[in-house]
Amino acid sequence: ALPIFTVGGMIGSFSVGFFANRLGRRNAMLLANLVSILGGALMGFSKLSYSYEMLILGRFIIGLYCGLTTGFVPMYVGEISPTNLRGALGTLHQLGVVVGILIAQIGRAH
């Protein structure tokens, strides 16, 4: 079930431009949040229904969400930030993601 998350992330990241241009940045992020609620609900209810298929589908949908937000958030932050802070705020988003992954890896090692 774990590799399906990365497949969803890849598909989500490739579709960022389509959704951002079609729906606008803010509405696309709102739609992505609804996608995450759907994925979380599927994974949560998979335990109640003893369905591993729901778990796999939920992980795929959460992967879509992660791929979408990885593209939407820096784009949106770059648009709403003041001109003199635009580069720093765009960089801080990616730095936050990388530091979060580092902390998760260190926590898993212990």
Residue pairs with C-beta under 8 A, 6 or more apart in sequence:
1 52
1 55
1 56
1 59
2 59
4 56
4 59
4 60
4 63
5 59
5 60
5 62
5 63
5 66
6 63
7 60
7 63
8 59
8 60
8 61
8 62
8 63
8 64
8 65
8 66
8 67
9 63
9 64
9 66
9 67
9 70
10 63
10 67
11 63
11 64
11 67
12 63
12 64
12 65
12 66
12 67
12 68
12 70
12 71
13 67
13 68
13 70
13 71
14 67
15 67
15 68
16 28
16 67
16 68
16 70
16 71
16 72
16 75
17 71
19 28
19 31
19 32
19 68
19 72
20 28
20 71
20 72
20 75
22 28
23 31
25 72
25 75
25 76
25 79
26 76
28 68
28 72
29 69
29 72
29 73
29 76
32 65
32 68
32 69
32 72
33 65
35 61
35 64
35 65
35 68
36 61
36 62
36 65
38 61
39 58
39 59
39 60
39 61
39 62
39 64
39 65
40 58
40 62
41 58
42 54
42 55
42 57
42 58
42 61
43 54
43 55
43 58
43 59
43 62
44 58
45 54
46 52
46 53
46 54
46 55
46 58
47 55
70 97
73 93
74 90
74 93
74 94
77 89
77 90
77 93
78 86
78 89
78 90
81 89
81 90
